[in-house]
Structure formats: structure tokens, C-alpha cells
């Protein structure tokens, strides 16, 4: 419940009352910014991503009028639609109604599902990576500007240009209370990166986890999976091939086969079966994994500027930090 509340609040929502085993997240309660459906889906995908036991969780999202009594369960058309959809999907899925689907445009790939009533329902399949750096404003077809973050965005951009043009590494930490706009600032910066004219920029993002999937190097594994375009339903074999291809394309020449094995394990893809690696002491294996990741990043940086983003760094596992 704490993780769900954190994910909702990070996207500017509020966590409502518990109804049995259900938690309710509410967006746009006091002030609508127009992007509530998108922020709700982002919170939902974060919840599933961070919970290794997500097979026991299912999430439904409805958009519309909602009634929030002081002492009872949230009601209204949107809440009713969400409740009906929830009963008709499998665990580990996110389902959205037609109103939500139309408001998020093509940012998420969805599949229409048949329901036992008149609710128009779609299962969210995956984030369209080509649109992944697109702004919230473009997703809704109108300008929804960030407010009060021009100075911070300009500073991030200044640091990036200093790093890219000076071929040097710069670390920046963004801090603030939950819901203050850190994620939106990060998104706006990523959108700006997509327009950098001097070179293509590699943007790799990982997320720290409070509970659930706390495997070593989980956040670094997120970055690798994103760069290799590995989907949640990819098989172990196909995901391994994608990482091996990433290693090859990066130009890494020092022990590429070993690097592929280590990076695959860090990404949660299978186990290390190579006897030479499987028998190493944990500390040595950890160092070899770090070396492989560093080699990969350096090889990529020789070809293009790289931005590594660690979301919720305070929750990241010790190995990542």
C-alpha cells in the first residue's frame, strides 16, 4: 500500500480510502491540468514494475466525474467503470476505459477487450518507445506548460551541453517533496534532449524500488532493458539475444560474450550458467557486473552523448548505488 501511495503521489495524485483489498488513486481532485489520465497510467505502470509479486495485482483506470464522500467509498461514472473493468481482467494487467484511451492518444499501445457489459475497455500493452520522450502536451494535442520550472530546466540543459560538448561526466541530483514536479521536470528535459541538433542522445532510465523486485543492479537493469527495447512479455531467449546485439552494436570489444551474460543477469533475464562466472565469490561477481556495465556505457559514449536517469534514487538497491 505504501508503494502504491508513493507512485500515485509522485504523479501528483492522491490516494483514497481502502475498500477491502482495493486502493483508490485520484488525479485532478483539486486542480485539473488536463493530463490526469496519462499520469494515472504512469503511476499504474510504476506500481506493476516495482512489485515482483505483481501477478496478484490488477489495475483499472476510468476517466470522468467522480464523487468522493468523506466517509464512504469513491463513486461516480468513472469509479463505476473502473470497478466493472477490474472484475473482468487478469492479474498483472492494467485496463483503461474508452475515455482514458482517447485522452492518452497513441502514447500507449492498447488492445481492445470484450467485456460482459457496455464498458469500452482496453488492456495497456506497452509504452511506445518512439513516443516515450514526447511531452505530455503533445499527447493531448494541446499546450500544457510546466509552471515554475524554467530555471531548473535551463540549469539541467546547461549542464547537459557542458557535458556533451566538453566530453566530460556531470552528475546532477534533483530533490523535492512528493508531487512537487520532479517527474515532470525530468520528462520535459527528456523531451528537450530529443531535439538536440548536434547528435543523437542516448537516454537510459532506471527506477529505485521501495519493495518488491530488489534484485542487485535492478535500476541498472532497467536502463539496459530500455536501451535493448526488451518488453515485459519477451522470452528469456529473445531478451538475451537483444542484449547481445546491444553489446555488439555498442562496439564493446573486451569480452563481449561475458558482458552479455552479466548484463542479462543484471536485467533479470535468466541465471548465470557459465561455470567460470557462477563459481565466483559474490563480491567478485558484483565487480565484474559493474565493469561490464561501465564498459558498455563508455563504448556507447564514444558514439553519442548519454544521459543516465535514476528515478527515485533514494530507493535504489545498494549494488546500483
N, C-alpha and C positions, 0 to 999 in steps of 0.2 A: 504493500500500500504506500509506503514512504517513497519507493522508487517511482510509482505511478504519479504520485502527487508532485514529485520533483520534476518529472518530464512535462507534466501539464503546466506547472508554474513557470518553467523555463521558456515555454512558448507563450507566456502571457495569459494563461488561463487560470481558472480557479477550480479546486477540487471540491465537489459537492458531497452531500451526505451519502453514507454507505446504505445500500438497500440489499440486505442479506449479504451475499458474496460479491455484489457488484459495487464498483466505484464509478462516480459520475464526474466527468470533466466538463467544465462550462467555459466557453470562449465568447467574448464580446458582451459580458454581463453589464458592465458599467459604461463602456465606450466601444462602439464598433469601428474597427479600422478597415473592414472590408475583406480581410484575408483570414478570417476565423476558420473557414473550412480547411485551408492549407495548413494552418498552424495546428489544427486538431489532428490531421493526418501525420504531420511530422512528429507530434507527441506520441501518437499511437505506434508509429514505426520504431521510435526510440524505445518504447516500452518492450515491444517484442524482441528487439535486437539485444537488449540488455538482460533479458531473462532467459537463462539456459533451459528452464522448465516451461518455456512458452507454450508447449503442447497443451498445457492446462489453462490457457488464456485465449479468449476471443474478444474482439473489439468491434463495436458498431458505431457509426457516426451519422447523425442526422442534422440537417441544417434547416432552421426555420424558427418560428415563435416557440418560446419555452416559458413555462410557468414554474417559478421557484418559490414554493411556500416556505415559511420559516420553520415549520415543524414536521413536514412530510416529504415524500419522495417527489423529485422533479417530474413535472408532467408537461403536456402540450404536444402539438403535432410532431415536432422534431424528436422529442423524447419517446413518443409512442412509436414512431417509425423505427427508431434505433432499437427499441425493445423487441419489436416484432422481427426485425432482421437478425438480432442476436440469437434468437432461438432456432434459426434456420441455417446457420453456418457451422463449419468445423472449427475445432480448437486450433489455435495458431494462425487464424486468419483475421484480416481487417475487412469489414464490409461497410460501404457507404451508400447513402440513398441517392436518387437521381438529382436532387437539388445540389448536394455536395459535389457530385460528379461534374455537373455543368459549371460550377463555380471554380473548380480547380483546372478546368480546361484540359490540355493534353499533358500536363506535368507528370501525371502518374498513369501507368498502364493498368487498365482495369478490364475485368471480364464480367459481362452481364450474367447474372444467375437467375434461375427460376425460383420464385417464392410461392408460398401457398396462399398469399393474399395479393392485394393490389400494389404493394410497395415495390417501387423500381429500385433494384439493388444491384451493386457491383462489388466484386471482390478485388481489392487492391493487389496487384501482382508485383510490381516493382517500380522504383523511381527511374524515369527515363534519364539516363546519364547525360545525354546530349543537352537536356534541358536543366540538368542539375545545378548549373551555375546561373540560371536565368532568375531574374528578380521576381519578388512577389508581385510587383506591379504588373509585369508583363503577363504573369499567369492569369490575372484577372482582366487584362485588356484595358486597364486604365492606370493612371499615375497614383500610386500610394506612397508618398515620400516618407523617408525616415525623418524624424524630428529630433533636433538637438544632438545629432551625432556627426555633424560635418567636420568638427575639429578632430575627433578621434579617427574618422575615416581618412582625413587628409594626412594625419600622422602615420597611420598604417601604410598608406600609399607612399609616403616619403621614405619610410624605412624599406619598403619593398624595392623601390627604384634604386636606393643606395646599395642594397644587396645585389640586385640583378646587374647593375652597371659596374659595380666595383668587384664583382665575383667574390663576395665575402658572405659570411653567415651572420645573420642578425636574429636574436630571439626577442619576441615581444609577448608580454603577458597582459591579458585583458581580464580585469576583475570587476565585480559589482554584485549587487543584490539580485536574487532571482527575479526574473521578469523585467529587469531594467533595460533590456535590449541588447545583450551581448550576442545572442544568436543572430539577431537581425543585422547587427554591425558586421559580424562575420560573413553573412550572406551577401550583404552589399559589397564588401571587399572582394569576395569571390567573383561576383558579377563584374566588378571593375577589372579584375585580373583577366577575364575573358576578352577584354578589349585592349589589352596591352599590345601595341603595334610592333614592338621591336623583336618579339619572339613569342612562340607558344609557351605557355606556362603550365607546368605540371602541378596540379592541386591535389594533395593527398590528405584525407581527413580520417581521424580515428576518434573513438569516444571512450572516456573512462566510465567504469561501471561501479555502482554502489554495491549491488548484489548480483546474483545470477552468474553469468559467464565471466569468471575471474581467472581464466587460464593465463599463464605467463605470456607477456607480449600481446595481450588481447587488442590493445589500441593500435599497436604497430601492425598487427594482423589485419585490422580494419583497413588501414591505408593500402596494404598490399592487395587485398581483395578488391578494393575500389579501383585501383590502378589496373588490375588484371581483368576488370569487369566480370567478376565472379558473382553469380546470382545465388540466392538462398537455396534454390532447388537444384543447383549444379551437383553432379555426381562427383565423388572423390577423384575418379579418374580424369574427368574433363577439367576439373578445377586444377588438378596437378599439372596438366598439360598447359593450361593458361598461364600458370606461374612460371613454368619452364620457358614458355615463349616470352614472357615479360623479361626474365633474366637474360635471355638471348638477345632480345631487341635492345636492352639497355647497354649492351656492349661489355657486360661483365665477363672478363676473361680468366679470372682466378677461381678455379674450382667451381664452374657453373653448375655442375650436377649436384655437388654438395650444397651449394647455396639454395638450389631449388628445393631440396629435401627439407632443409632447415626452415626456409620461409613458408613452405607449405604447412609444416607442423605449427609454426607460429600463427598461421592463419586459421588454425583449427581444422585442417584438412588431413585426415588420417593420422597415423602414428609413424614415428621414425623406425624403420625396419632395417636400415643399413647397420650391420653389426659394428662397423667401425665407429659409428656415431651413437648407437643405442647403448653401448657399454661405457661411454664417457661419464665421468662424475657430473652431477647436476651443475656445479659451478662452471665446469669446463664447457658443457653443452650450452649453457646460457651465454657464455662469452662467444662461442662460435656462432650462435644465432645473431648476437649483436653485430659481430664482424660482418656476417652475411648481409644484414640489413644496411649497415653503413656502406659496404662496398656497392650495393645496389643503388643507393641514393647518390653516391659520388659518381658512379658511372652515368646515371641519368642526368646529373647536374652538368656533366661535360657537354651535354647536348642541348639542354634547355634549363631555364630557371625553375626552381622547385619551391613550393610553399607547403610546409607540413603543418597541419592544423590539428591540435589535440583538444577536442571538446571535453569539458568537464575534467580538466587535468587533475583536479584535487581528488578525483575518484579513480584515477588510473592505477593499475597494478604496479607493484614495486619494480618488476622487471622492465616495464615500459619506461618508468621514470629513471 
